[in-house]
Every structure is written in structure tokens, then in C-alpha cells.
């Protein structure tokens, strides 16, 4: 184990020798590694103007302070509202901090609140994209029989994961994605794994994250949903 305190980021060369119990030293060996930060980007949604601390925002999602956002200490959260008319728009915030990521972990709080997807339509709540805007993975929401469900899709894997029930109220959603020949996307709900997709994801690298209503908004969709406490990392979530 090599402590990284004080070691600069970027390409580094580590040299070492080992000593036997009799006191004899081995020849020196070395290896080159790239030191990177685990943290990519986080947002507690305390900034209320401009791009809300993200790279950009699309179609006026807002940060609001009200009792409907029971996350964190500030009671602020990202509000996304659709009226069910021709003015419906995909509304989301974008983070361009990821850079050629082959592993990506993210967690955020979500409260569907009054958001009501139209029957037969899936809304995309969160997605990773390549630099060319191709989808790497996505978390989706649908409504069946009056019950909300969430599921995931992933490039390199045919089909959709099993839909799981999303109870009313606030919840923590986590995704853990890995690019590899045997790649994977795991979905966790409130700290418990609920589904895993596997497939060849070696052709994908992630460079953009979108949070909000990023796809699937049609005229029948109505309601207000809240997002909060977003965290993303390269290796493991704290």
C-alpha cells in the first residue's frame, strides 16, 4: 500500500526493493502508474442561480426551497416541473467533468412527488453519455397500474433490466458502471442492489452526466419531481 498524500496527480514512477529476514536486499524494480482523484463531481444544490454549479442547465430546471425536498440540511433540491401540455420539455442539468471514464459511480436522491409518466412511456432520470452524445447507460422511470417503477439500460447489452417498484417519497438511487469486455451496470435503491446488467461495454467511455428529465417527455406527462445530493466518483463511492 502506497500512501498518496503529497504525491502529485498524473504519471508517476514508483521504485522499490524488498529485504529478506536475513537482511539481504533484492534488486530494484519499478512501475509507472497514473495517479487520479476518486472524486469527479458533487452537487448538494445549494447554488440557486446560473447553471446551479453544473456545467449547464437545459430548459429551466430550478433549485427551490420547500418542504417537498426532505434531503440534506438545507431542504434545497433540483425541481423539474412538467404541465402536461405542448410546453413540456426535457429539463435537466449537465456535468462535463467526467473524462474518458471507464468506471463511473453516482448516487443521487430522488422524489417522484407528483410526477406522473404517461402509461407506456419511460422517462429518463439520469444518463451517462460519450463525447459524441451517445448514451452509455440510463436510469428510467415508468408507471404501471398506478405504481412507479425504475429500471436501467446500458450500451453493449440488449434489452432492459427488470423493473423494480419505486415506493412513494424520497429515495437514494445509485449506479455503478464498468467498461470492460464483461462490463456491468448495477442499480441500487436505498443502499440495496436491485438489478445488474452485464455485457461488452469495452467500446464505451463516459464524458457527460445528465440529471433531471433527459428524455421521454411527452404531452401526457405531468407533475413535479425533485433531485438532490448528487455525488459521482471514478472508483468507489465514499
N, C-alpha and C positions, 0 to 999 in steps of 0.2 A: 504494500500500500504506500503510495507516494502522496504526502500532503501537498496540496496545490496552492496553499497560502503564499502569496508573493511571487508565484510563477506567472509570467505574462501569458496572455492568450495567444493562440497561433501555433505555428510549428515549433516544437521543442525536441531537443535530443537528450535522452537520459542515458547515463553511463553507470555501470555497476560492476562490482566484484563481490564474490562471496568468500567467507572464511570458514574453513573446516574447524572442528573442535580441537584438532591438533595444532591449529594456528596457521596452517598453510592457506595462502590466498590463490584464488583462481585467476585466470587471465581476465582482462576487462572485456565486457560486451556492451553493446549499446542498442538502443532502439529509438526510432523517430515517431513521435505522436503529435496529434493536434489537440491542443487544449481549448475546450469550448465551454461556454456557460450553459448550465442546465436551463435556466430561465429564458423564455422567449418574450412573453408579453403578459401583462395582467392589467385588469381594469375593475376597480370597485364602483365605477360610475359615480364618482364624486364631482367630476368636471361636468358642467351643465351647458357649456356653450361651444361654439366651433364644431370640431369633429369629435368632441366628447373624450378626447385623449386617444382616439383611434386614428388610423391613417386617413380615413374619410368616412362620411356617412351618406347614405342614399335615401332620398325621399322622406326626409324629416322624421326619423325616429327621435324621441326626446328622452332626456333624463328628468324624472319627476320625483317629487317628494310627497308621498301619501301613504295611508295605512295599507294599501293594497300591495305593498312591497315589503314583505317581512324578512328581508335578508340583510345581514350585516348590521353595523351600528348606526348607519346614517339614515336608513329607510329610503335611500335613493335607489333607483333602478332604471334600466332602459325600458321605456314604454313604446310598444308598437301597436298602433290602432288602425283597424280597417272598418269601414262603414257599410260594406256590402254593396257598394254602388260602382259606377264606372270610374270613380276616382280611386278605387283600390290600386295599390302599388306594392311591389316588393320593397320592403323597408328594412334596412339593415346597416350595420357598421362593418368596416373592413380593417383588418390588420395586415400590413405587408412586412411585418418583422421576420416571419419565417424565411430562411434562406437555404434552398436546396436540401430541405429536411427529409431524411429517410426514416425518422422516427418522430412522432408527434403525439403529445398527450395534452388534453384540455379538459377543463371542468368549468361548469357554469350553473348558476341557479336559474330555474325556470318555473314560472307560474302561468299556466294556460289561462287562468282567470275566466274571462268571458269569451275568449277566442273560440270560435266555432267553425271548424273546417266543413266545407260542403261534403255531403255524402259522396264517396267515390273519388275524392280529391285528397292528395297528400301535400302538406305544406312542409317546406324545408326550413328547419330552425337554425341549423349550423352546418357549415361545409368547409372543407379544405379544397383548394384549387392549385393547379400548376401555374407557372408564369404565363402560360397561354390561355388561362382561364378554364382549362379542362378540369372537370370535377374529379377529385381524388377520393373523397368519401363525403357522406352527408348523414345528418340526423333528421328524421322526418316525423311529422305528426299527422295522424288521421283520426277520424271519429266514426265509430261503428256502433250502432244500437244505442246511441246516446253516451258512449264511453270513449274517452280519449285513449289513444294508443301511440307508442313511439316505436320506431324501427330505424335501421341503418341500411345504407347502400355503400358499395365500395368498388372502385375501378379495379378490374382484374378478377372480379368474382361475379358470376351470373346470378341474377335474382336478388331478392330482398331477404333480410334476416326475419326471423319470426317476430311478429308484432307483439308487444307486451303492454299491459294496461298501465296507464299513467293516471294515478288517483288525483282527485282534485287537490288544490293547494300547491304550496311551493315544494320543489324537489331539486336535488343536485344531480345533474347529468354529467357523466364523464365518458370520454372516448380515448382509447389507446390504439394508435395506428402504427404499423410497422411495414416498411417497404422491404420486400425480400422475395425470393422465389417461392417460399412458403410464407407469404405475408399474412397479416391478420388485422382485424378491426374488432376490438371488444367494446361493448356498450355496458356501462354501469349505471344503475339507478339507486341513488341514496347509499352509495358505497358497496352495493352488491352487484356482481356481474349478472346480466340478464340475457346476453346473447353474444356470439362471436362469429364473425365471418372470416373465412380463410380463402386464399387464392394467390396467384402470382402477381404481386404488386411491384416487382423489381423495376418496371418501366416508369414508375411514378416518383416524383419528388414534389414536396409541398412548399408553396411560396406565398400563399394567401389564405387568410381565415375570414369567413363571413358569419356574422351572428345577427339574428333577427328573423324576419320573414324573407328568405332569399330566393324562393321560387314557389310556384304553385298557387299564387294568389289569384283567385277568380271572383267574379261578381258575387256569388252567394256567400263568400267568406266574410264573417263579421266578428267584431269583438276586439278586446284589448288584452294583450299578453305582456308579461314582464320578464326581463332577464337581469341577472346581476352576478357579481362576484366571479368574473371571468379570470381564469389562470391558464397559461399554456407553457409547456416545457418540452425539452428535447429528449430527455432520458426517463425520468420518473417524476411524478407529481410529488410536491412536498407532503 
